Amino acid sequence: MTRDLALFLPLRRKLKSRKIVDLKTLTHAYMGRRVGMSYEDSYFQLEDARACMDLFRSCEDTYEGMIAAGTWPCNLPPIVFAQYFA
C-alpha cells in the first residue's frame, strides 16, 4: 500500500502547484516544520520519516476516502497503476 503525498492532489491544489511537491515543502507549508536538512545524519532521516507520517496522518481520512470512493487521489502515476496503491 503506497501513499505518495508528493502526488496527492488536495495538498498540491492548496499550494497551487502543477509540479511534484517535495516533503520539505509540504511539511513546511502544512506543519511549519523544517525537514530535509541533511541526508547524511540518521537523526535527520528519522525526523524526515516522522514528519512524513505526521503529514500523512493529517490527511489520511481524505486520502483513504478518495480511494474507497473509487476516485484517484494523485495526478501520477496513471490510473492503470492503481492496483499498486490500493
N, C-alpha and C positions, 0 to 999 in steps of 0.2 A: 504494500500500500504506500504509494508515493504521494506526497503532498508538497508541491513546489510553490512556495509563496512568491517567488520572483515572477511567476506566470499567472498568479491569481488575479483575475480581472477586477474585483472590487477594490483591492489595495492599489492596483495600478490606476484605476479610474480616479480615485481620490487624489492621487498625486499628479493626475493628468499626464501620465507617461505613456508614450507609444512604444517605448523600449523596455527591455527586461530590466527590472529594478533589483539591485543587489541587496544583500542582507544588511549591509552597513547603512544604506539609505533608508530602507524600510524600518529598521529598529530605531533609527534616529527620528524619523518623521512620526512614527506612531507611538513610540515609547519613550522618546527623549534619551535613549541610551546610545552610547558610543561603543561600537564593536569593530572588529576587523583591524585592530591597530597593529597586530603582529601575528603572523602565522608560524613564527619560529618558536614562540613561547607556548608551552602546553597550557598555562594558565589562561591565556587569551583565547586559545582554541576552546577551552571549557566554557568561557564566558560567551563566546560566539554560539556554541551549542545551546546554552541556557537561553540566550536571547532569542534564538530561532524557535525554541519550544514555547517560550512565553508569548511570542508573537503569534505562533500558530494557535495556541490555546485561546488567545483573544478573539480569533475569528473562526475557530473550529466549528461552531454551530452553523455559521453561514456556509462555510466550505462544504461540510458534510451534508447540509440541507440541499445545496445545489446538486450534489452528486445523487442523493436519494431521489430528488425530483427529476433526474434524468437530464439535467442541463450540464453543460460543460463549463467548469469554472475558470478555464485557462484559455488563452489565445493559442498557445503552443503546448505540447505537440498536437498534431491533428487528431481529430476525433477517432480516427482509426486505431490510435494507440490507447484509447480509453480503458481497455482491459487491464492495462498496467497501473492504472490509477484508482481502480475500484477495490 
